[in-house]
Amino acid sequence: MAGTVYLADTSFLVHQDRDPALQNRYEGLLLQGRVALCQMAAMEWITGAADAQAAATLATVIKGHRWFDVTASAMDRAVEVYLQLAAKGQHRKFSLPDLIIAATAEQNGATVLHYDSDYDRIAAITGQPVEWVAPRGSL
């Protein structure tokens, strides 16, 4: 399997449901085994389900993804990065799930695929790769 491996953020997953070009990209990456999820991203995605039936459908879809576990060391890294954000006064109004997803991606050598500016702030501290699925403000 060649190419970048991505840990999908919920922002990408939600937008791909609404945008045919993003859906094509998502499906292509999924078929190539290059898009992964973790527990935090999966729970966030299921949170958006309209009802129990939609949640069950998403749970089935989630099982088809490559998987990166959220480990204790990923949680420790998320706290470490959060404290660095706090030192810069950037910790308020910050998505804690994004920190967990980013830390999980970092520990697995994956690029976070997203549509969320929180990842730019995280990457400024960690130096890890993150990629916008579309130019900021375009969706």
Secondary structure, DSSP 8 states (H G I E B T S, - for coil): --S--EEE-HHHHHHHTT-HHHHHHHHHHHHTT-EEE-HHHHHHHHHT-SSHHHHHHHHHHHTTSEE----HHHHHHHHHHHHHHHHTT--TT--HHHHHHHHHHHHTT-EEEES-THHHHHHHHH---EEESS-TT--
